[in-house]
């Protein structure tokens, strides 16, 4: 391959990464499910004797509160856009189950990968 062809292939690969950098709306959709899963996991960590009595009401509260998570995420999320990928940081609090967390994810190739969560 000539240098020109290598340059064109490199530019094509970079433009593909830029084109597949997911936007904030896609992150919010992803994060609602991710935060809901994290909060449900928190329900499972109830104290030993009370675990069975608390788990189901806690999960029901998360399910009922889920529509309100997205506006909370929209208000507390910051995005660092590096063109090829984006880093998202969200501070989320779900008072119904006393869940507070900071979640950090990277968005690249139309996917999200969470690398910091409770």
C-alpha positions, -999 to +999 in steps of 0.1 A: +000+000+000+011+035-007+013+062+019-017+079+002-038+048+006-028+043+042-037+080+049-071+076+032-078+044+052-068+062+084-091+091+076-119+068+068-115+050+102-114+083+121-145+096+103-162+063+112-154+068+149-167+104+148-199+093+130-206+066+156-199+087+187-233+084+205-251+115+216-265+126+250-300+113+243-287+078+236-267+080+268-298+089+289-317+059+275-288+037+283-282+052+318-318+049+329-316+011+325-281+010+340-290+031+371-322+011+375-302-021+376-277-006+401-305+005+423-322-029+422-289-045+431-288-022+461-322-036+471-306-070+473-280-058+498-305-053+526-295-065+561-296-102+567-328-106+587-348-080+568-337-088+533-367-108+522-392-083+537-375-053+521-363-065+487-397-067+469-410-033+481-376-018+472-377-032+437-413-020+433-403+015+443-375+015+417-399+004+390-423+031+400-396+058+402-379+048+368-398+074+347-383+101+369-347+089+365-342+103+331-349+140+340-326+135+370-299+121+347-304+150+322-299+175+350-268+158+366-249+145+336-218+161+321-204+151+288-169+155+276-169+152+238-136+141+223-151+137+188-140+100+186-156+092+219-174+108+248-171+105+285-203+109+306-204+115+343-237+113+362-244+120+399-277+102+405-298+101+436-330+080+441-344+091+474-371+064+474-345+037+482-317+060+495-295+053+465-267+078+457-241+071+431-217+085+406-217+067+373-190+072+346-193+057+312-175+061+278-195+062+246-178+049+214-190+030+183-227+036+192-221+017+225-216+026+261-192+011+286-196+019+322-162+019+340-172+035+373-203+025+393-210+015+429 
